[in-house]
Amino acid sequence: MERLEDRVREAVLRRIDLSRDVSDQEMLSIIQDEICRVGKETYLSIAQRMDIQKKVFHGLRKLDVLEDLLADDTITEIMVNGADHIYIEREGKIQECDLKFSSEEKLEDIIQKIVAANNKVVNSSHPIVDTKLEDGTRINIVLPPVAVDFCTMSIRKFPKEQITMEKLISMNAMSEEVGEFVKELVRAKYNIMVSGGTGSGKTTFLNAMAQFIPEDERVVTIEDSAELQLINVKNLVRLEAREATMEGKLEVSIRDLVRTALRMRPDRIIVGECRGKEALEVLQSFGTGHDGSFSTGHANSAKDMISRLETMSLMAGEMPLEAIRAQIVSGVDIIIHLGRLRDKSRKLLQIEEVLGMKNGEIQLQTIYELNEEDYGRGKKEHWIKRNELYHREKLFRAGL
C-alpha cells in the first residue's frame, strides 16, 4: 500500500500546476483520478481507495499523519520524536501510536509548513520555536543540533468545547461548594494566581473562571501564544507577545504588553502565564486599581508560587526582597493550586489566601484543600474548608 501511495503522490505532483493556487477540491479530484488509474492495474477495495486518498491529501495539503491524531478529541497531547516515533497522551496516560512519517524529510516539511503559517522561522540557526495551529492548538518545535538525535515536536491540544466551571464540578475536579466560592471571588474582583505543574489544567481553569466576569467589564488578555477563549467577555482585547525575527522585527515582550495594557482602560488584566521578569509588572498592575485580574504560574504548591513570584520579580532588576514581598501582598489576594493525582485526573488541590506580612515573611492561610488522605485509601475525594476568608472587604463592596 505504501508503494501505491507513493505512486499516486508522485503522479499528482506531476499534474499540479505550480504557477497558480490549486484548491482543495481540485486537489482531491486529481488524487481520485490517479487512484482510478492505479486501480486499473491493481485491484483496490473502496476502503483502500479511501485510505490512499486521505493519506495522499493529508500529506500534500494538511499535516500528514498528524491529521488523524488532531481530529481525535480523546487525545490531549502529541509528542513527535523524529519520523518514526509518535507518542500520544490519552486520559492522562502516554503511549506510542503506530503512525509515523514516511521520512525525516517529510517531518521537516510539515514543521516548515506549520511555522510558515504563522510567519515564523525555524532552522539550524534558530532551532527553537513556539507556535500554534489555526484553532489555537499549541506547538513547540526543537530542531538539531539542539535536539541531539532528531526533530521534536510537542503539540498541546485544547478541548473544542470550552470547559465551564459546571463541567469541572461534574468531572469532580472540585466540589459545588468550592465552585461557588471561586465564582464569588471572581465577581467580587479578587486578584487570583492559578498555580500548578505542566498539564495540570491552569489555562482551562482560567477560561472557566472568566465565565463569571460581568459582561459590562473591559478585559485585556496578555499571552505568549494566544490560547485563552473568553467567550463570555464582549469587551475583550487580546494581546500576544512577539519574538525578534530575522527580518528585523523587534521583540514585543509580555513585559511590554503589560505596560501597554495599563493605558487601555482595562477593568481586568489577564496574563496567560508569568514565567520571567514580567512578574513585577503583573504584580504592579494587580496592585494599581485593576482588581479582579488573573494570571498563572508553574509551581509545586501555593507556597511555592510565592517563592516563584519573588524570584521572577528579582529578575527584573535590583529591588529589595522586602519591597517585592510588599508588592505580592498588595497585589495577590488568592492562590488557587491545581495538580494531578495518582490516577492522572486533574483536581483543585488548594485555595490559599494571602493574609499579609509578619516578621518579613508572607503569611498564607488555607481556605479549602483536597483531602488526599481519603484518596490514598481509595475513597472518594472531598474538599475540606479549613478557614473562613479573612479579607472580606471586596465581598462586602460587591454586595456578596
C-alpha positions as CSV (number, residue, x, y, z in Angstrom):
1,M,0.0,0.0,0.0
2,E,2.9,2.4,0.7
3,R,4.3,1.9,-2.8
4,L,0.8,2.7,-4.2
5,E,0.6,5.8,-2.1
6,D,4.0,7.0,-3.4
7,R,2.9,6.3,-7.0
8,V,-0.3,8.3,-6.6
9,R,1.5,11.1,-4.8
10,E,4.2,11.4,-7.5
11,A,1.6,11.4,-10.2
12,V,-0.4,14.1,-8.5
13,L,2.7,16.3,-8.1
14,R,3.5,15.9,-11.8
15,R,0.0,17.1,-12.7
16,I,-0.2,20.1,-10.3
17,D,0.2,23.5,-11.9
18,L,2.6,25.2,-9.5
19,S,2.2,28.6,-11.2
20,R,-1.3,29.0,-9.6
21,D,-3.1,28.2,-6.4
22,V,-4.8,24.8,-6.5
23,S,-8.0,24.5,-4.4
24,D,-8.6,21.5,-2.1
25,Q,-11.4,20.3,-4.3
26,E,-9.3,20.4,-7.4
27,M,-6.5,18.6,-5.5
28,L,-9.0,15.9,-4.4
29,S,-10.2,15.5,-8.0
30,I,-6.7,14.9,-9.3
31,I,-5.9,12.4,-6.5
32,Q,-9.1,10.5,-7.3
33,D,-8.2,10.4,-11.0
34,E,-4.8,9.0,-10.2
35,I,-6.2,6.4,-7.8
36,C,-8.6,5.2,-10.6
37,R,-5.6,5.0,-12.9
38,V,-3.7,2.8,-10.4
39,G,-6.8,0.8,-9.8
40,K,-6.9,-0.4,-13.4
41,E,-3.6,-2.1,-12.8
42,T,-4.1,-3.3,-9.2
43,Y,-7.3,-4.3,-7.5
44,L,-8.2,-1.8,-4.8
45,S,-11.3,-2.1,-2.5
46,I,-13.3,1.0,-1.7
47,A,-11.8,1.2,1.8
48,Q,-8.3,1.0,0.3
49,R,-9.0,3.7,-2.2
50,M,-10.4,6.0,0.5
51,D,-7.4,5.3,2.7
52,I,-5.0,6.2,-0.1
53,Q,-7.0,9.3,-0.9
54,K,-6.9,10.5,2.7
55,K,-3.2,9.8,3.2
56,V,-2.1,11.5,0.0
57,F,-4.3,14.5,0.5
58,H,-3.2,14.9,4.1
59,G,0.4,14.6,3.1
60,L,0.2,17.2,0.3
61,R,-2.3,19.7,1.8
62,K,-2.6,19.1,5.5
63,L,-0.2,17.8,8.3
64,D,0.2,14.2,7.1
65,V,-0.2,11.6,9.8
66,L,-0.9,14.2,12.4
67,E,-4.3,15.0,11.0
68,D,-5.9,11.8,12.4
69,L,-4.4,12.5,15.8
70,L,-5.5,16.1,15.8
71,A,-9.0,15.0,14.9
72,D,-9.2,12.6,17.8
73,D,-10.8,14.5,20.7
74,T,-9.7,12.0,23.3
75,I,-6.0,12.8,22.6
76,T,-4.7,15.8,24.7
77,E,-1.0,15.7,23.8
78,I,1.0,14.6,20.7
79,M,4.8,14.1,21.1
80,V,6.8,13.6,17.9
81,N,10.3,12.1,18.5
82,G,11.6,12.1,14.9
83,A,9.8,10.5,12.0
84,D,9.5,7.0,13.5
85,H,8.2,7.6,17.0
86,I,5.0,9.4,17.8
87,Y,3.6,9.3,21.3
88,I,0.1,10.5,22.5
89,E,-1.5,11.2,25.8
90,R,-5.0,9.9,26.3
91,E,-6.8,10.2,29.7
92,G,-3.5,11.2,31.3
93,K,-1.6,8.2,30.1
94,I,1.2,8.3,27.5
95,Q,1.5,5.6,24.8
96,E,3.2,5.2,21.5
97,C,0.9,5.1,18.5
98,D,1.5,3.1,15.3
99,L,1.6,6.1,13.0
100,K,4.9,7.5,11.6
101,F,6.1,9.9,9.0
102,S,7.5,8.4,5.7
103,S,10.9,10.1,6.3
104,E,12.7,12.7,8.3
105,E,12.4,15.0,5.3
106,K,8.6,14.7,5.4
107,L,8.6,15.6,9.0
108,E,10.8,18.6,8.3
109,D,8.4,19.7,5.5
110,I,5.5,19.5,7.9
111,I,7.4,21.6,10.5
112,Q,8.2,24.3,7.9
113,K,4.5,24.3,6.8
114,I,3.4,24.8,10.4
115,V,5.8,27.7,11.2
116,A,5.3,29.4,7.9
117,A,1.6,29.7,8.5
118,N,2.4,31.9,11.5
119,N,5.2,33.9,9.7
120,K,7.8,32.3,11.9
121,V,11.2,30.8,11.1
122,V,12.8,27.7,12.5
123,N,16.2,26.3,11.2
124,S,19.6,25.2,12.5
125,S,20.4,28.9,13.4
126,H,17.0,29.4,15.2
127,P,16.2,25.8,16.3
128,I,13.5,26.5,18.9
129,V,10.1,28.0,18.1
130,D,6.7,28.2,19.9
131,T,3.8,28.5,17.5
132,K,0.2,27.3,17.1
133,L,-2.3,26.0,14.6
134,E,-5.3,27.9,13.3
135,D,-7.6,26.5,16.1
136,G,-5.2,27.6,18.9
137,T,-3.5,24.2,19.3
138,R,-0.1,25.0,20.9
139,I,3.1,23.6,19.3
140,N,6.7,23.6,20.5
141,I,9.4,22.6,18.0
142,V,13.1,21.9,18.6
143,L,15.4,21.0,15.7
144,P,19.0,19.7,15.6
145,P,21.6,20.5,16.7
146,V,19.8,21.5,19.9
147,A,17.7,18.3,19.7
148,V,20.6,15.9,19.5
149,D,19.0,12.9,17.8
150,F,16.0,14.1,15.7
151,C,13.4,16.8,15.2
152,T,11.0,17.0,18.1
153,M,7.5,18.5,18.2
154,S,5.2,18.7,21.2
155,I,1.5,19.5,20.5
156,R,-0.8,20.5,23.3
157,K,-4.5,20.2,22.2
158,F,-7.3,22.1,23.9
159,P,-10.9,21.0,24.1
160,K,-13.1,22.2,21.2
161,E,-15.9,22.9,23.6
162,Q,-15.0,25.3,26.4
163,I,-14.9,23.6,29.8
164,T,-17.1,25.6,32.2
165,M,-17.0,25.6,36.0
166,E,-20.1,23.4,36.0
167,K,-18.2,20.9,33.8
168,L,-15.2,20.9,36.1
169,I,-17.6,20.2,39.0
170,S,-19.2,17.3,37.1
171,M,-15.8,15.9,36.4
172,N,-15.1,16.0,40.2
173,A,-12.2,18.5,39.8
174,M,-13.8,20.4,42.7
175,S,-16.9,20.4,44.8
176,E,-20.0,22.6,44.2
177,E,-19.2,24.5,47.4
178,V,-15.7,25.3,46.1
179,G,-17.0,26.2,42.7
180,E,-19.5,28.6,44.2
181,F,-16.7,30.1,46.4
182,V,-14.5,30.7,43.3
183,K,-17.5,32.3,41.5
184,E,-17.9,34.8,44.4
185,L,-14.1,35.6,44.3
186,V,-14.2,36.4,40.6
187,R,-17.4,38.5,40.9
188,A,-16.0,40.4,43.9
189,K,-12.8,41.1,41.9
190,Y,-10.2,39.4,44.0
191,N,-6.8,39.1,42.3
192,I,-6.1,35.4,41.7
193,M,-3.0,33.5,40.8
194,V,-3.5,30.0,39.5
195,S,-0.5,27.7,40.1
196,G,0.3,24.1,39.1
197,G,2.6,21.9,37.2
198,T,2.7,21.2,33.4
199,G,-0.6,19.8,32.2
200,S,-2.4,20.5,35.5
201,G,-5.2,22.5,33.7
202,K,-4.2,26.1,34.5
203,T,-5.4,27.5,31.2
204,T,-8.6,25.5,31.3
205,F,-9.3,26.8,34.8
206,L,-8.6,30.4,33.8
207,N,-11.1,30.0,31.0
208,A,-13.7,28.6,33.4
209,M,-13.2,31.4,35.9
210,A,-13.7,34.0,33.2
211,Q,-17.3,32.9,32.7
212,F,-18.1,34.8,35.9
213,I,-16.7,38.2,34.7
214,P,-19.7,40.6,34.3
215,E,-20.5,41.4,30.7
216,D,-20.0,45.2,31.1
217,E,-16.3,44.9,32.1
218,R,-13.4,45.5,29.7
219,V,-10.8,42.8,29.8
220,V,-7.3,42.7,28.3
221,T,-5.5,39.4,27.9
222,I,-1.8,39.1,27.5
223,E,-0.1,35.8,26.4
224,D,3.0,34.4,24.8
225,S,0.7,32.5,22.4
226,A,-3.0,33.3,22.4
227,E,-4.8,30.3,23.9
228,L,-7.4,31.8,26.2
229,Q,-11.0,31.5,25.0
230,L,-13.1,34.0,27.0
231,I,-16.3,33.5,25.0
232,N,-18.5,35.3,27.7
233,V,-16.5,38.5,27.6
234,K,-17.7,41.0,24.9
235,N,-15.4,44.0,25.5
236,L,-12.2,41.9,25.0
237,V,-8.8,42.9,23.8
238,R,-6.3,40.1,23.1
239,L,-2.6,40.9,23.1
240,E,0.1,38.4,22.0
241,A,3.9,38.7,22.5
242,R,6.3,38.6,19.6
243,E,9.8,37.3,19.4
244,A,12.5,39.2,17.5
245,T,12.7,37.9,13.9
246,M,15.4,37.6,11.3
247,E,13.6,40.2,9.2
248,G,14.4,42.8,11.8
249,K,11.1,42.9,13.6
250,L,11.8,43.9,17.2
251,E,10.7,41.8,20.1
252,V,7.5,42.7,21.9
253,S,7.6,41.0,25.3
254,I,5.0,40.2,27.9
255,R,6.5,43.0,30.0
256,D,5.9,45.5,27.2
257,L,2.3,44.3,26.7
258,V,1.6,44.6,30.5
259,R,2.8,48.3,30.4
260,T,0.7,48.9,27.3
261,A,-2.4,47.3,28.7
262,L,-2.4,49.7,31.6
263,R,-3.1,52.5,29.1
264,M,-6.1,50.7,27.5
265,R,-8.6,51.4,30.3
266,P,-9.0,47.7,31.4
267,D,-11.2,46.7,34.2
268,R,-9.3,43.4,34.5
269,I,-5.9,42.2,33.1
270,I,-5.4,38.5,32.5
271,V,-1.8,37.4,31.9
272,G,-1.7,33.9,30.5
273,E,1.4,32.9,32.3
274,C,4.1,34.5,34.5
275,R,7.4,32.9,33.7
276,G,10.0,35.7,34.0
277,K,10.8,39.3,34.9
278,E,7.4,40.4,33.7
279,A,6.1,39.1,37.0
280,L,7.0,42.5,38.6
281,E,4.8,44.4,36.1
282,V,2.0,41.9,36.7
283,L,2.2,42.4,40.4
284,Q,2.2,46.2,40.0
285,S,-0.9,46.1,37.7
286,F,-2.7,43.9,40.3
287,G,-2.0,46.5,42.9
288,T,-2.8,49.7,41.0
289,G,-6.5,49.6,40.6
290,H,-7.1,46.6,38.3
291,D,-8.8,44.4,40.8
292,G,-10.1,41.1,39.5
293,S,-7.1,40.3,37.5
294,F,-5.8,36.8,36.9
295,S,-2.5,35.1,36.0
296,T,-1.0,31.6,36.1
297,G,2.4,30.2,37.0
298,H,4.3,26.9,37.3
299,A,4.7,25.8,41.0
300,N,4.6,22.8,43.2
301,S,2.3,24.4,45.7
302,A,0.6,27.7,46.6
303,K,3.5,28.5,49.0
304,D,6.0,27.7,46.2
305,M,4.1,30.1,43.9
306,I,5.0,32.9,46.3
307,S,8.7,31.9,46.1
308,R,8.5,31.8,42.3
309,L,6.9,35.3,42.2
310,E,9.7,36.6,44.4
311,T,12.4,35.0,42.2
312,M,10.8,36.2,38.9
313,S,10.4,39.7,40.2
314,L,14.0,39.8,41.3
315,M,15.0,39.1,37.7
316,A,13.5,42.5,36.7
317,G,16.4,44.4,38.4
318,E,17.8,45.5,41.7
319,M,15.0,45.7,44.2
320,P,14.9,44.8,47.9
321,L,13.2,41.5,48.6
322,E,11.1,43.2,51.2
323,A,9.7,45.6,48.6
324,I,8.9,42.7,46.3
325,R,7.1,40.9,49.1
326,A,5.1,44.0,49.8
327,Q,4.1,44.1,46.1
328,I,2.9,40.5,46.3
329,V,0.9,41.1,49.5
330,S,-0.6,44.3,47.9
331,G,-1.4,42.6,44.6
332,V,-2.3,39.0,45.1
333,D,-5.3,38.1,47.1
334,I,-5.8,34.4,46.4
335,I,-3.7,31.5,45.1
336,I,-5.5,28.5,43.6
337,H,-3.3,25.5,43.2
338,L,-4.1,22.7,40.7
339,G,-2.5,19.3,40.2
340,R,-2.8,15.7,39.1
341,L,-3.5,12.7,41.4
342,R,-2.2,9.2,41.1
343,D,-5.0,8.3,38.6
344,K,-3.8,11.2,36.4
345,S,-7.0,13.1,37.0
346,R,-6.7,16.9,37.3
347,K,-8.0,18.4,40.6
348,L,-8.1,21.7,42.5
349,L,-5.8,20.9,45.4
350,Q,-5.7,24.2,47.5
351,I,-7.2,27.6,47.7
352,E,-4.9,29.8,49.8
353,E,-5.5,33.4,50.9
354,V,-2.6,35.9,51.2
355,L,-3.0,37.4,54.7
356,G,-0.2,39.8,54.8
357,M,3.3,40.2,56.2
358,K,4.7,39.1,59.6
359,N,8.3,39.4,60.6
360,G,9.2,40.0,56.9
361,E,7.5,36.8,55.7
362,I,4.4,36.5,53.6
363,Q,1.6,34.7,55.6
364,L,-0.9,32.4,53.9
365,Q,-4.0,30.6,55.2
366,T,-5.7,27.6,53.7
367,I,-9.4,28.2,52.8
368,Y,-10.1,24.9,51.0
369,E,-7.9,21.8,50.3
370,L,-8.4,18.4,48.9
371,N,-8.4,15.6,51.4
372,E,-5.8,13.4,49.8
373,E,-5.7,11.0,52.8
374,D,-9.1,9.6,51.9
375,Y,-8.0,9.4,48.3
376,G,-5.0,7.3,49.3
377,R,-7.3,4.7,50.9
378,G,-9.3,4.5,47.7
379,K,-12.3,6.6,49.0
380,K,-13.9,9.4,47.1
381,E,-12.0,12.6,47.4
382,H,-13.6,15.6,49.1
383,W,-12.7,19.2,49.8
384,I,-12.3,20.4,53.4
385,K,-12.9,24.0,54.4
386,R,-10.0,24.9,56.8
387,N,-10.7,28.6,57.4
388,E,-13.1,31.4,56.6
389,L,-11.9,34.1,54.2
390,Y,-10.2,36.8,56.3
391,H,-10.2,39.8,53.9
392,R,-13.8,40.2,53.1
393,E,-13.9,43.9,52.1
394,K,-14.2,43.2,48.4
395,L,-17.1,40.8,49.0
396,F,-18.9,43.5,51.0
397,R,-18.3,46.1,48.3
398,A,-19.7,43.8,45.7
399,G,-22.8,43.1,47.7
400,L,-21.9,39.5,48.3
